[in-house]
Amino acid sequence: MTAFHGAVRDAVSENAVMVLARRGCCMSHVVKRLLHGHGVNPSVFEFEEEEEKDVVKEVEMIVDGKDKRKVQFPAVFIGGRMFGGLDQVMATHISGELIPVLKQAGALWL
């Protein structure tokens, strides 16, 4: 049992947008700023570098084999589902697909 047993799952299920990130990570700062720029106030679950293995185990239990991608941090969950890392958030932002995803998850009311 990890130190985070259930905490990550609860945080993901209770928030429309959840960012899991190493404390002080510049890439998580980029993700949070991009989401804030769209009017989204994501919840953030920060952890220390030495806790990363435990957080990865929690994320793997949440996705339960439904997502074959390797867990990258920052990891973004939208609507309780793994959305991806910074690369996925940026790609959908650039393509214009991010806003509809955020609206569908209830993170935006525009």
N, C-alpha and C positions, 0 to 999 in steps of 0.2 A: 504494500500500500504506500502511495507517495504522500509527501507532505501536503500536496494540493488535492488529495483525493476528493473529488466532487466539486471543489471550489471553482475550477475552470468551467466545468459543465454547467453549474448553476449560473455563473456569470454570463456565459454564452446564451443560455436559454432565457435569461431575464432581460436582455438588452437587444434592441434592434440592430445596433452596430457595436461590435466588440473588437478591440485591438489588443492582441497579446504581444508584448514586446519586452525585450531586455531593457532594464533600467539604463537610461542614458543613451540609448541607441539613436543615432541621427536619422536612420531610415524610418523609425517609428515616428519621429518628429515630422518628417515629410508627409507620411500617411495622415497623421492627425491634422496637419495644416491644410491638406487638400480637402479632407472631409469637413473641417470647420469652414473652409471657403465656400462650400456648397450649403452651409447652414445646418450641418449635422454635428451633433455633439456626441461623439463616440465615447463609450465607456472604455477605460483602459485598464488592463491587468498587467502590471509590470512585475518582473521577477529579476533576480540576480543571475549572472552568467552561470554560476555553479548550480542553479536550480533548473536550468534549461532541459536536462534529460527528463526530469519529473514532469515538466510542462508538456514536453513532446509526448510522453506516455498518455497524459490526460487528453491531449488533442487527438491522438490515435484512437482512443476509446470513444471519443465523441463522433468522429467520422466513421468508425467501425467498418473499415474496408470499403466504404462507399466512394472514397476519394483516394486514388492511387498516387497522387502527387506527394513528394517529400515535403514535410512540414518546414516552412521557411518563416523566419521572424523578421519583421513583424508579420503576424498571421492575423488576417481580418476575417471576422465572421459577420455576415449580414443575414438578418432574419433567422438566426440560429443555425445557419449552414456555413461551412467553410467556403469563403469566397476566394481567398488566395493571399499572396503576399503583395509587396509593393509593386512588383511588375504587373500583376493582374489588375490592381486598382488603377494604376497609371494607364494601362492599355484600354480599359473600359472608360476611363475618364476621357481620353483622347478620342475614342470612337463615338462618344456621346451616349454610351449605354449605361453609364454609372448612375445617372439621375433616375431613370426608370426603375433600376434595381433598388435604389434607396427608397423610392416612393412605395414600391410594392412591399418592402419590408416594414413600412410605417416609420421610417426614419426622417422622412420629409413630408410636408403637408401642402406643398405648392401645387 
